[in-house]
Amino acid sequence: MEYKEVAREFFRGFKKWAHHALTEGRDLISVVRISARGPGYSGLAHYRFFRHMLFDTRPAIRKVLILGVYFGRDIMMIADLMSIT
């Protein structure tokens, strides 16, 4: 590999890592902020699942039906994610 190719691969990996780290930090801050607003059992894993289902699926999910809400933190998480778009 030439120096330019090595540098390109390094920066491509760094860019992917930096994006992942920023996303993780934003997710954690959002969950802490939502958790402070109300009680519930949903946490960071739920927030990531909802983000994945709402933004990473093809075709895009347009409607969501939630049954059996106990405190509603999951609805606050979905509302937070939908406000991003």
PyMOL Python script that loads the backbone (N, CA, C, O; Angstrom):
from pymol import cmd

cmd.read_pdbstr("""\
ATOM      1  N   MET A   1       0.842  -1.195   0.000  1.00  0.00           N
ATOM      2  CA  MET A   1       0.000   0.000   0.000  1.00  0.00           C
ATOM      3  C   MET A   1       0.878   1.246   0.000  1.00  0.00           C
ATOM      4  O   MET A   1       1.918   1.313   0.655  1.00  0.00           O
ATOM      5  N   GLU A   2       0.425   2.194  -0.739  1.00  0.00           N
ATOM      6  CA  GLU A   2       1.123   3.473  -0.729  1.00  0.00           C
ATOM      7  C   GLU A   2       0.714   4.274   0.493  1.00  0.00           C
ATOM      8  O   GLU A   2      -0.293   3.993   1.142  1.00  0.00           O
ATOM      9  N   TYR A   3       1.513   5.264   0.782  1.00  0.00           N
ATOM     10  CA  TYR A   3       1.238   6.136   1.938  1.00  0.00           C
ATOM     11  C   TYR A   3      -0.149   6.760   1.840  1.00  0.00           C
ATOM     12  O   TYR A   3      -0.873   6.822   2.833  1.00  0.00           O
ATOM     13  N   LYS A   4      -0.523   7.224   0.648  1.00  0.00           N
ATOM     14  CA  LYS A   4      -1.828   7.878   0.472  1.00  0.00           C
ATOM     15  C   LYS A   4      -2.972   6.903   0.749  1.00  0.00           C
ATOM     16  O   LYS A   4      -3.978   7.276   1.353  1.00  0.00           O
ATOM     17  N   GLU A   5      -2.818   5.671   0.313  1.00  0.00           N
ATOM     18  CA  GLU A   5      -3.856   4.669   0.558  1.00  0.00           C
ATOM     19  C   GLU A   5      -3.978   4.357   2.046  1.00  0.00           C
ATOM     20  O   GLU A   5      -5.084   4.222   2.569  1.00  0.00           O
ATOM     21  N   VAL A   6      -2.837   4.243   2.723  1.00  0.00           N
ATOM     22  CA  VAL A   6      -2.844   3.992   4.170  1.00  0.00           C
ATOM     23  C   VAL A   6      -3.509   5.152   4.900  1.00  0.00           C
ATOM     24  O   VAL A   6      -4.335   4.944   5.788  1.00  0.00           O
ATOM     25  N   ALA A   7      -3.146   6.376   4.521  1.00  0.00           N
ATOM     26  CA  ALA A   7      -3.741   7.561   5.148  1.00  0.00           C
ATOM     27  C   ALA A   7      -5.234   7.622   4.885  1.00  0.00           C
ATOM     28  O   ALA A   7      -6.010   7.953   5.781  1.00  0.00           O
ATOM     29  N   ARG A   8      -5.646   7.303   3.658  1.00  0.00           N
ATOM     30  CA  ARG A   8      -7.073   7.322   3.304  1.00  0.00           C
ATOM     31  C   ARG A   8      -7.848   6.310   4.148  1.00  0.00           C
ATOM     32  O   ARG A   8      -8.918   6.625   4.669  1.00  0.00           O
ATOM     33  N   GLU A   9      -7.316   5.110   4.282  1.00  0.00           N
ATOM     34  CA  GLU A   9      -7.965   4.076   5.093  1.00  0.00           C
ATOM     35  C   GLU A   9      -8.031   4.486   6.562  1.00  0.00           C
ATOM     36  O   GLU A   9      -9.041   4.266   7.230  1.00  0.00           O
ATOM     37  N   PHE A  10      -6.953   5.079   7.056  1.00  0.00           N
ATOM     38  CA  PHE A  10      -6.936   5.530   8.445  1.00  0.00           C
ATOM     39  C   PHE A  10      -8.024   6.558   8.687  1.00  0.00           C
ATOM     40  O   PHE A  10      -8.783   6.446   9.650  1.00  0.00           O
ATOM     41  N   PHE A  11      -8.108   7.567   7.816  1.00  0.00           N
ATOM     42  CA  PHE A  11      -9.089   8.628   8.018  1.00  0.00           C
ATOM     43  C   PHE A  11     -10.511   8.129   7.788  1.00  0.00           C
ATOM     44  O   PHE A  11     -11.445   8.624   8.419  1.00  0.00           O
ATOM     45  N   ARG A  12     -10.687   7.167   6.904  1.00  0.00           N
ATOM     46  CA  ARG A  12     -12.016   6.576   6.710  1.00  0.00           C
ATOM     47  C   ARG A  12     -12.450   5.865   7.993  1.00  0.00           C
ATOM     48  O   ARG A  12     -13.595   6.006   8.421  1.00  0.00           O
ATOM     49  N   GLY A  13     -11.540   5.104   8.607  1.00  0.00           N
ATOM     50  CA  GLY A  13     -11.848   4.432   9.866  1.00  0.00           C
ATOM     51  C   GLY A  13     -12.074   5.421  10.997  1.00  0.00           C
ATOM     52  O   GLY A  13     -12.967   5.234  11.823  1.00  0.00           O
ATOM     53  N   PHE A  14     -11.263   6.476  11.036  1.00  0.00           N
ATOM     54  CA  PHE A  14     -11.425   7.488  12.076  1.00  0.00           C
ATOM     55  C   PHE A  14     -12.748   8.211  11.934  1.00  0.00           C
ATOM     56  O   PHE A  14     -13.419   8.477  12.931  1.00  0.00           O
ATOM     57  N   LYS A  15     -13.130   8.531  10.714  1.00  0.00           N
ATOM     58  CA  LYS A  15     -14.410   9.208  10.476  1.00  0.00           C
ATOM     59  C   LYS A  15     -15.575   8.344  10.953  1.00  0.00           C
ATOM     60  O   LYS A  15     -16.513   8.838  11.579  1.00  0.00           O
ATOM     61  N   LYS A  16     -15.503   7.045  10.649  1.00  0.00           N
ATOM     62  CA  LYS A  16     -16.561   6.122  11.088  1.00  0.00           C
ATOM     63  C   LYS A  16     -16.596   6.042  12.618  1.00  0.00           C
ATOM     64  O   LYS A  16     -17.670   6.072  13.218  1.00  0.00           O
ATOM     65  N   TRP A  17     -15.424   5.940  13.245  1.00  0.00           N
ATOM     66  CA  TRP A  17     -15.345   5.878  14.708  1.00  0.00           C
ATOM     67  C   TRP A  17     -15.883   7.165  15.331  1.00  0.00           C
ATOM     68  O   TRP A  17     -16.654   7.114  16.289  1.00  0.00           O
ATOM     69  N   ALA A  18     -15.475   8.332  14.786  1.00  0.00           N
ATOM     70  CA  ALA A  18     -15.917   9.619  15.334  1.00  0.00           C
ATOM     71  C   ALA A  18     -17.429   9.765  15.225  1.00  0.00           C
ATOM     72  O   ALA A  18     -18.073  10.243  16.159  1.00  0.00           O
ATOM     73  N   HIS A  19     -18.006   9.355  14.088  1.00  0.00           N
ATOM     74  CA  HIS A  19     -19.460   9.425  13.928  1.00  0.00           C
ATOM     75  C   HIS A  19     -20.151   8.534  14.954  1.00  0.00           C
ATOM     76  O   HIS A  19     -21.148   8.929  15.558  1.00  0.00           O
ATOM     77  N   HIS A  20     -19.617   7.330  15.146  1.00  0.00           N
ATOM     78  CA  HIS A  20     -20.188   6.401  16.122  1.00  0.00           C
ATOM     79  C   HIS A  20     -20.103   6.983  17.537  1.00  0.00           C
ATOM     80  O   HIS A  20     -21.066   6.903  18.301  1.00  0.00           O
ATOM     81  N   ALA A  21     -18.972   7.559  17.881  1.00  0.00           N
ATOM     82  CA  ALA A  21     -18.790   8.131  19.218  1.00  0.00           C
ATOM     83  C   ALA A  21     -19.741   9.304  19.442  1.00  0.00           C
ATOM     84  O   ALA A  21     -20.313   9.434  20.524  1.00  0.00           O
ATOM     85  N   LEU A  22     -19.914  10.150  18.445  1.00  0.00           N
ATOM     86  CA  LEU A  22     -20.842  11.284  18.577  1.00  0.00           C
ATOM     87  C   LEU A  22     -22.278  10.808  18.724  1.00  0.00           C
ATOM     88  O   LEU A  22     -23.038  11.344  19.530  1.00  0.00           O
ATOM     89  N   THR A  23     -22.647   9.800  17.945  1.00  0.00           N
ATOM     90  CA  THR A  23     -24.004   9.257  18.036  1.00  0.00           C
ATOM     91  C   THR A  23     -24.250   8.651  19.411  1.00  0.00           C
ATOM     92  O   THR A  23     -25.311   8.856  20.001  1.00  0.00           O
ATOM     93  N   GLU A  24     -23.271   7.904  19.925  1.00  0.00           N
ATOM     94  CA  GLU A  24     -23.400   7.300  21.251  1.00  0.00           C
ATOM     95  C   GLU A  24     -23.581   8.382  22.313  1.00  0.00           C
ATOM     96  O   GLU A  24     -24.434   8.255  23.192  1.00  0.00           O
ATOM     97  N   GLY A  25     -22.791   9.434  22.236  1.00  0.00           N
ATOM     98  CA  GLY A  25     -22.888  10.519  23.206  1.00  0.00           C
ATOM     99  C   GLY A  25     -24.223  11.234  23.133  1.00  0.00           C
ATOM    100  O   GLY A  25     -24.821  11.540  24.165  1.00  0.00           O
ATOM    101  N   ARG A  26     -24.699  11.504  21.921  1.00  0.00           N
ATOM    102  CA  ARG A  26     -26.001  12.155  21.762  1.00  0.00           C
ATOM    103  C   ARG A  26     -27.113  11.277  22.305  1.00  0.00           C
ATOM    104  O   ARG A  26     -28.025  11.766  22.973  1.00  0.00           O
ATOM    105  N   ASP A  27     -27.043   9.977  22.022  1.00  0.00           N
ATOM    106  CA  ASP A  27     -28.064   9.053  22.525  1.00  0.00           C
ATOM    107  C   ASP A  27     -28.095   9.061  24.048  1.00  0.00           C
ATOM    108  O   ASP A  27     -29.169   9.135  24.645  1.00  0.00           O
ATOM    109  N   LEU A  28     -26.938   8.985  24.673  1.00  0.00           N
ATOM    110  CA  LEU A  28     -26.865   8.959  26.137  1.00  0.00           C
ATOM    111  C   LEU A  28     -27.419  10.250  26.730  1.00  0.00           C
ATOM    112  O   LEU A  28     -28.179  10.209  27.698  1.00  0.00           O
ATOM    113  N   ILE A  29     -27.052  11.382  26.167  1.00  0.00           N
ATOM    114  CA  ILE A  29     -27.564  12.673  26.663  1.00  0.00           C
ATOM    115  C   ILE A  29     -29.074  12.728  26.514  1.00  0.00           C
ATOM    116  O   ILE A  29     -29.765  13.190  27.422  1.00  0.00           O
ATOM    117  N   SER A  30     -29.599  12.267  25.386  1.00  0.00           N
ATOM    118  CA  SER A  30     -31.047  12.274  25.177  1.00  0.00           C
ATOM    119  C   SER A  30     -31.763  11.398  26.191  1.00  0.00           C
ATOM    120  O   SER A  30     -32.797  11.788  26.733  1.00  0.00           O
ATOM    121  N   VAL A  31     -31.214  10.208  26.451  1.00  0.00           N
ATOM    122  CA  VAL A  31     -31.853   9.291  27.401  1.00  0.00           C
ATOM    123  C   VAL A  31     -31.839   9.877  28.811  1.00  0.00           C
ATOM    124  O   VAL A  31     -32.830   9.771  29.533  1.00  0.00           O
ATOM    125  N   VAL A  32     -30.741  10.486  29.205  1.00  0.00           N
ATOM    126  CA  VAL A  32     -30.663  11.097  30.536  1.00  0.00           C
ATOM    127  C   VAL A  32     -31.684  12.224  30.646  1.00  0.00           C
ATOM    128  O   VAL A  32     -32.363  12.353  31.665  1.00  0.00           O
ATOM    129  N   ARG A  33     -31.793  13.042  29.598  1.00  0.00           N
ATOM    130  CA  ARG A  33     -32.742  14.157  29.595  1.00  0.00           C
ATOM    131  C   ARG A  33     -34.188  13.641  29.659  1.00  0.00           C
ATOM    132  O   ARG A  33     -35.009  14.181  30.401  1.00  0.00           O
ATOM    133  N   ILE A  34     -34.490  12.609  28.890  1.00  0.00           N
ATOM    134  CA  ILE A  34     -35.841  12.041  28.893  1.00  0.00           C
ATOM    135  C   ILE A  34     -36.133  11.371  30.230  1.00  0.00           C
ATOM    136  O   ILE A  34     -37.241  11.502  30.751  1.00  0.00           O
ATOM    137  N   SER A  35     -35.173  10.662  30.789  1.00  0.00           N
ATOM    138  CA  SER A  35     -35.368   9.980  32.067  1.00  0.00           C
ATOM    139  C   SER A  35     -35.657  10.970  33.192  1.00  0.00           C
ATOM    140  O   SER A  35     -36.378  10.651  34.137  1.00  0.00           O
ATOM    141  N   ALA A  36     -35.097  12.161  33.087  1.00  0.00           N
ATOM    142  CA  ALA A  36     -35.344  13.182  34.110  1.00  0.00           C
ATOM    143  C   ALA A  36     -36.766  13.740  34.019  1.00  0.00           C
ATOM    144  O   ALA A  36     -37.279  14.295  34.991  1.00  0.00           O
ATOM    145  N   ARG A  37     -37.399  13.593  32.858  1.00  0.00           N
ATOM    146  CA  ARG A  37     -38.761  14.128  32.676  1.00  0.00           C
ATOM    147  C   ARG A  37     -39.843  13.234  33.247  1.00  0.00           C
ATOM    148  O   ARG A  37     -40.925  13.711  33.590  1.00  0.00           O
ATOM    149  N   GLY A  38     -39.561  11.926  33.353  1.00  0.00           N
ATOM    150  CA  GLY A  38     -40.617  11.062  33.860  1.00  0.00           C
ATOM    151  C   GLY A  38     -40.130   9.666  34.163  1.00  0.00           C
ATOM    152  O   GLY A  38     -39.085   9.246  33.666  1.00  0.00           O
ATOM    153  N   PRO A  39     -40.880   8.943  34.975  1.00  0.00           N
ATOM    154  CA  PRO A  39     -40.493   7.579  35.346  1.00  0.00           C
ATOM    155  C   PRO A  39     -40.694   6.620  34.186  1.00  0.00           C
ATOM    156  O   PRO A  39     -41.410   6.920  33.231  1.00  0.00           O
ATOM    157  N   GLY A  40     -40.062   5.480  34.280  1.00  0.00           N
ATOM    158  CA  GLY A  40     -40.239   4.459  33.255  1.00  0.00           C
ATOM    159  C   GLY A  40     -39.116   3.447  33.296  1.00  0.00           C
ATOM    160  O   GLY A  40     -38.169   3.563  34.073  1.00  0.00           O
ATOM    161  N   TYR A  41     -39.248   2.456  32.442  1.00  0.00           N
ATOM    162  CA  TYR A  41     -38.278   1.367  32.417  1.00  0.00           C
ATOM    163  C   TYR A  41     -37.425   1.364  31.162  1.00  0.00           C
ATOM    164  O   TYR A  41     -36.462   0.601  31.084  1.00  0.00           O
ATOM    165  N   SER A  42     -37.746   2.189  30.180  1.00  0.00           N
ATOM    166  CA  SER A  42     -36.970   2.240  28.941  1.00  0.00           C
ATOM    167  C   SER A  42     -35.654   2.956  29.186  1.00  0.00           C
ATOM    168  O   SER A  42     -35.593   3.946  29.915  1.00  0.00           O
ATOM    169  N   GLY A  43     -34.590   2.433  28.560  1.00  0.00           N
ATOM    170  CA  GLY A  43     -33.264   3.013  28.743  1.00  0.00           C
ATOM    171  C   GLY A  43     -32.553   3.202  27.419  1.00  0.00           C
ATOM    172  O   GLY A  43     -33.188   3.321  26.370  1.00  0.00           O
ATOM    173  N   LEU A  44     -31.238   3.229  27.474  1.00  0.00           N
ATOM    174  CA  LEU A  44     -30.418   3.502  26.304  1.00  0.00           C
ATOM    175  C   LEU A  44     -30.621   2.449  25.209  1.00  0.00           C
ATOM    176  O   LEU A  44     -30.665   2.792  24.027  1.00  0.00           O
ATOM    177  N   ALA A  45     -30.743   1.190  25.584  1.00  0.00           N
ATOM    178  CA  ALA A  45     -30.943   0.135  24.581  1.00  0.00           C
ATOM    179  C   ALA A  45     -32.261   0.335  23.842  1.00  0.00           C
ATOM    180  O   ALA A  45     -32.333   0.109  22.634  1.00  0.00           O
ATOM    181  N   HIS A  46     -33.300   0.755  24.553  1.00  0.00           N
ATOM    182  CA  HIS A  46     -34.592   1.007  23.921  1.00  0.00           C
ATOM    183  C   HIS A  46     -34.492   2.188  22.959  1.00  0.00           C
ATOM    184  O   HIS A  46     -35.028   2.140  21.852  1.00  0.00           O
ATOM    185  N   TYR A  47     -33.799   3.255  23.386  1.00  0.00           N
ATOM    186  CA  TYR A  47     -33.632   4.437  22.547  1.00  0.00           C
ATOM    187  C   TYR A  47     -32.917   4.063  21.251  1.00  0.00           C
ATOM    188  O   TYR A  47     -33.319   4.492  20.169  1.00  0.00           O
ATOM    189  N   ARG A  48     -31.869   3.270  21.360  1.00  0.00           N
ATOM    190  CA  ARG A  48     -31.135   2.841  20.163  1.00  0.00           C
ATOM    191  C   ARG A  48     -32.010   1.971  19.268  1.00  0.00           C
ATOM    192  O   ARG A  48     -31.957   2.089  18.044  1.00  0.00           O
ATOM    193  N   PHE A  49     -32.814   1.101  19.870  1.00  0.00           N
ATOM    194  CA  PHE A  49     -33.720   0.260  19.086  1.00  0.00           C
ATOM    195  C   PHE A  49     -34.735   1.116  18.338  1.00  0.00           C
ATOM    196  O   PHE A  49     -34.974   0.901  17.150  1.00  0.00           O
ATOM    197  N   PHE A  50     -35.329   2.080  19.025  1.00  0.00           N
ATOM    198  CA  PHE A  50     -36.302   2.950  18.366  1.00  0.00           C
ATOM    199  C   PHE A  50     -35.633   3.747  17.243  1.00  0.00           C
ATOM    200  O   PHE A  50     -36.220   3.900  16.172  1.00  0.00           O
ATOM    201  N   ARG A  51     -34.416   4.257  17.466  1.00  0.00           N
ATOM    202  CA  ARG A  51     -33.700   5.004  16.424  1.00  0.00           C
ATOM    203  C   ARG A  51     -33.449   4.110  15.214  1.00  0.00           C
ATOM    204  O   ARG A  51     -33.621   4.526  14.068  1.00  0.00           O
ATOM    205  N   HIS A  52     -33.038   2.876  15.492  1.00  0.00           N
ATOM    206  CA  HIS A  52     -32.793   1.933  14.401  1.00  0.00           C
ATOM    207  C   HIS A  52     -34.083   1.662  13.625  1.00  0.00           C
ATOM    208  O   HIS A  52     -34.085   1.695  12.394  1.00  0.00           O
ATOM    209  N   MET A  53     -35.163   1.400  14.330  1.00  0.00           N
ATOM    210  CA  MET A  53     -36.423   1.085  13.661  1.00  0.00           C
ATOM    211  C   MET A  53     -36.979   2.272  12.876  1.00  0.00           C
ATOM    212  O   MET A  53     -37.578   2.087  11.817  1.00  0.00           O
ATOM    213  N   LEU A  54     -36.787   3.480  13.384  1.00  0.00           N
ATOM    214  CA  LEU A  54     -37.360   4.649  12.717  1.00  0.00           C
ATOM    215  C   LEU A  54     -36.495   5.187  11.581  1.00  0.00           C
ATOM    216  O   LEU A  54     -37.026   5.776  10.640  1.00  0.00           O
ATOM    217  N   PHE A  55     -35.183   5.000  11.645  1.00  0.00           N
ATOM    218  CA  PHE A  55     -34.306   5.645  10.667  1.00  0.00           C
ATOM    219  C   PHE A  55     -33.485   4.691   9.819  1.00  0.00           C
ATOM    220  O   PHE A  55     -33.089   5.055   8.712  1.00  0.00           O
ATOM    221  N   ASP A  56     -33.217   3.487  10.295  1.00  0.00           N
ATOM    222  CA  ASP A  56     -32.309   2.611   9.563  1.00  0.00           C
ATOM    223  C   ASP A  56     -33.012   1.533   8.744  1.00  0.00           C
ATOM    224  O   ASP A  56     -32.349   0.783   8.027  1.00  0.00           O
ATOM    225  N   THR A  57     -34.320   1.439   8.832  1.00  0.00           N
ATOM    226  CA  THR A  57     -35.037   0.397   8.108  1.00  0.00           C
ATOM    227  C   THR A  57     -35.440   0.904   6.732  1.00  0.00           C
ATOM    228  O   THR A  57     -35.697   2.093   6.544  1.00  0.00           O
ATOM    229  N   ARG A  58     -35.493  -0.005   5.781  1.00  0.00           N
ATOM    230  CA  ARG A  58     -35.947   0.315   4.436  1.00  0.00           C
ATOM    231  C   ARG A  58     -36.998  -0.699   4.053  1.00  0.00           C
ATOM    232  O   ARG A  58     -36.714  -1.893   4.149  1.00  0.00           O
ATOM    233  N   PRO A  59     -38.170  -0.327   3.633  1.00  0.00           N
ATOM    234  CA  PRO A  59     -38.649   1.051   3.510  1.00  0.00           C
ATOM    235  C   PRO A  59     -38.869   1.687   4.880  1.00  0.00           C
ATOM    236  O   PRO A  59     -39.038   0.991   5.881  1.00  0.00           O
ATOM    237  N   ALA A  60     -38.866   2.975   4.907  1.00  0.00           N
ATOM    238  CA  ALA A  60     -38.995   3.713   6.170  1.00  0.00           C
ATOM    239  C   ALA A  60     -40.338   3.414   6.830  1.00  0.00           C
ATOM    240  O   ALA A  60     -41.365   3.284   6.164  1.00  0.00           O
ATOM    241  N   ILE A  61     -40.300   3.310   8.153  1.00  0.00           N
ATOM    242  CA  ILE A  61     -41.519   3.081   8.921  1.00  0.00           C
ATOM    243  C   ILE A  61     -42.246   4.409   9.053  1.00  0.00           C
ATOM    244  O   ILE A  61     -41.670   5.400   9.503  1.00  0.00           O
ATOM    245  N   ARG A  62     -43.503   4.425   8.664  1.00  0.00           N
ATOM    246  CA  ARG A  62     -44.291   5.654   8.701  1.00  0.00           C
ATOM    247  C   ARG A  62     -45.243   5.710   9.892  1.00  0.00           C
ATOM    248  O   ARG A  62     -45.571   6.793  10.377  1.00  0.00           O
ATOM    249  N   LYS A  63     -45.684   4.552  10.362  1.00  0.00           N
ATOM    250  CA  LYS A  63     -46.654   4.508  11.456  1.00  0.00           C
ATOM    251  C   LYS A  63     -46.170   3.536  12.523  1.00  0.00           C
ATOM    252  O   LYS A  63     -45.574   2.504  12.213  1.00  0.00           O
ATOM    253  N   VAL A  64     -46.431   3.873  13.782  1.00  0.00           N
ATOM    254  CA  VAL A  64     -46.038   3.026  14.897  1.00  0.00           C
ATOM    255  C   VAL A  64     -47.226   2.897  15.836  1.00  0.00           C
ATOM    256  O   VAL A  64     -47.843   3.899  16.196  1.00  0.00           O
ATOM    257  N   LEU A  65     -47.549   1.680  16.232  1.00  0.00           N
ATOM    258  CA  LEU A  65     -48.604   1.427  17.199  1.00  0.00           C
ATOM    259  C   LEU A  65     -47.950   0.833  18.435  1.00  0.00           C
ATOM    260  O   LEU A  65     -47.282  -0.197  18.357  1.00  0.00           O
ATOM    261  N   ILE A  66     -48.142   1.478  19.564  1.00  0.00           N
ATOM    262  CA  ILE A  66     -47.561   1.006  20.820  1.00  0.00           C
ATOM    263  C   ILE A  66     -48.698   0.578  21.731  1.00  0.00           C
ATOM    264  O   ILE A  66     -49.614   1.352  22.008  1.00  0.00           O
ATOM    265  N   LEU A  67     -48.631  -0.648  22.187  1.00  0.00           N
ATOM    266  CA  LEU A  67     -49.644  -1.193  23.082  1.00  0.00           C
ATOM    267  C   LEU A  67     -49.012  -1.520  24.424  1.00  0.00           C
ATOM    268  O   LEU A  67     -47.871  -1.978  24.479  1.00  0.00           O
ATOM    269  N   GLY A  68     -49.734  -1.291  25.489  1.00  0.00           N
ATOM    270  CA  GLY A  68     -49.261  -1.670  26.806  1.00  0.00           C
ATOM    271  C   GLY A  68     -48.264  -0.721  27.417  1.00  0.00           C
ATOM    272  O   GLY A  68     -47.312  -1.163  28.060  1.00  0.00           O
ATOM    273  N   VAL A  69     -48.450   0.556  27.239  1.00  0.00           N
ATOM    274  CA  VAL A  69     -47.546   1.545  27.823  1.00  0.00           C
ATOM    275  C   VAL A  69     -47.807   1.628  29.323  1.00  0.00           C
ATOM    276  O   VAL A  69     -48.954   1.734  29.758  1.00  0.00           O
ATOM    277  N   TYR A  70     -46.731   1.580  30.111  1.00  0.00           N
ATOM    278  CA  TYR A  70     -46.881   1.648  31.561  1.00  0.00           C
ATOM    279  C   TYR A  70     -46.680   3.073  32.065  1.00  0.00           C
ATOM    280  O   TYR A  70     -47.599   3.657  32.639  1.00  0.00           O
ATOM    281  N   PHE A  71     -45.490   3.642  31.859  1.00  0.00           N
ATOM    282  CA  PHE A  71     -45.239   5.026  32.265  1.00  0.00           C
ATOM    283  C   PHE A  71     -45.177   5.983  31.076  1.00  0.00           C
ATOM    284  O   PHE A  71     -45.517   7.158  31.210  1.00  0.00           O
ATOM    285  N   GLY A  72     -44.751   5.495  29.928  1.00  0.00           N
ATOM    286  CA  GLY A  72     -44.713   6.332  28.745  1.00  0.00           C
ATOM    287  C   GLY A  72     -43.355   6.885  28.362  1.00  0.00           C
ATOM    288  O   GLY A  72     -43.262   7.729  27.471  1.00  0.00           O
ATOM    289  N   ARG A  73     -42.304   6.429  29.016  1.00  0.00           N
ATOM    290  CA  ARG A  73     -40.978   6.929  28.655  1.00  0.00           C
ATOM    291  C   ARG A  73     -40.625   6.531  27.226  1.00  0.00           C
ATOM    292  O   ARG A  73     -39.951   7.284  26.524  1.00  0.00           O
ATOM    293  N   ASP A  74     -41.077   5.351  26.788  1.00  0.00           N
ATOM    294  CA  ASP A  74     -40.790   4.939  25.420  1.00  0.00           C
ATOM    295  C   ASP A  74     -41.453   5.877  24.412  1.00  0.00           C
ATOM    296  O   ASP A  74     -40.885   6.143  23.353  1.00  0.00           O
ATOM    297  N   ILE A  75     -42.629   6.372  24.725  1.00  0.00           N
ATOM    298  CA  ILE A  75     -43.286   7.334  23.843  1.00  0.00           C
ATOM    299  C   ILE A  75     -42.511   8.649  23.834  1.00  0.00           C
ATOM    300  O   ILE A  75     -42.391   9.287  22.789  1.00  0.00           O
ATOM    301  N   MET A  76     -41.987   9.057  24.982  1.00  0.00           N
ATOM    302  CA  MET A  76     -41.156  10.265  25.018  1.00  0.00           C
ATOM    303  C   MET A  76     -39.905  10.073  24.166  1.00  0.00           C
ATOM    304  O   MET A  76     -39.455  11.012  23.509  1.00  0.00           O
ATOM    305  N   MET A  77     -39.342   8.869  24.170  1.00  0.00           N
ATOM    306  CA  MET A  77     -38.154   8.605  23.364  1.00  0.00           C
ATOM    307  C   MET A  77     -38.477   8.677  21.876  1.00  0.00           C
ATOM    308  O   MET A  77     -37.725   9.272  21.104  1.00  0.00           O
ATOM    309  N   ILE A  78     -39.581   8.077  21.477  1.00  0.00           N
ATOM    310  CA  ILE A  78     -39.973   8.110  20.061  1.00  0.00           C
ATOM    311  C   ILE A  78     -40.265   9.550  19.638  1.00  0.00           C
ATOM    312  O   ILE A  78     -39.875   9.972  18.550  1.00  0.00           O
ATOM    313  N   ALA A  79     -40.948  10.298  20.497  1.00  0.00           N
ATOM    314  CA  ALA A  79     -41.235  11.706  20.180  1.00  0.00           C
ATOM    315  C   ALA A  79     -39.940  12.501  20.042  1.00  0.00           C
ATOM    316  O   ALA A  79     -39.829  13.358  19.166  1.00  0.00           O
ATOM    317  N   ASP A  80     -38.970  12.223  20.896  1.00  0.00           N
ATOM    318  CA  ASP A  80     -37.680  12.900  20.802  1.00  0.00           C
ATOM    319  C   ASP A  80     -36.986  12.577  19.491  1.00  0.00           C
ATOM    320  O   ASP A  80     -36.449  13.469  18.835  1.00  0.00           O
ATOM    321  N   LEU A  81     -36.993  11.307  19.105  1.00  0.00           N
ATOM    322  CA  LEU A  81     -36.375  10.909  17.850  1.00  0.00           C
ATOM    323  C   LEU A  81     -37.095  11.519  16.648  1.00  0.00           C
ATOM    324  O   LEU A  81     -36.451  11.934  15.685  1.00  0.00           O
ATOM    325  N   MET A  82     -38.410  11.572  16.698  1.00  0.00           N
ATOM    326  CA  MET A  82     -39.153  12.131  15.580  1.00  0.00           C
ATOM    327  C   MET A  82     -38.946  13.646  15.464  1.00  0.00           C
ATOM    328  O   MET A  82     -39.122  14.211  14.385  1.00  0.00           O
ATOM    329  N   SER A  83     -38.580  14.295  16.550  1.00  0.00           N
ATOM    330  CA  SER A  83     -38.338  15.739  16.483  1.00  0.00           C
ATOM    331  C   SER A  83     -37.005  16.053  15.806  1.00  0.00           C
ATOM    332  O   SER A  83     -36.765  17.197  15.419  1.00  0.00           O
ATOM    333  N   ILE A  84     -36.137  15.053  15.661  1.00  0.00           N
ATOM    334  CA  ILE A  84     -34.843  15.243  15.007  1.00  0.00           C
ATOM    335  C   ILE A  84     -35.037  15.478  13.511  1.00  0.00           C
ATOM    336  O   ILE A  84     -34.301  16.253  12.900  1.00  0.00           O
ATOM    337  N   THR A  85     -36.007  14.821  12.934  1.00  0.00           N
ATOM    338  CA  THR A  85     -36.195  14.933  11.476  1.00  0.00           C
ATOM    339  C   THR A  85     -36.933  16.186  11.105  1.00  0.00           C
ATOM    340  O   THR A  85     -37.174  16.434   9.923  1.00  0.00           O
TER     341      THR A  85
END
""", "prot")
cmd.dss("prot")
cmd.show_as("cartoon", "prot")
cmd.util.cbc("prot")
cmd.orient("prot")
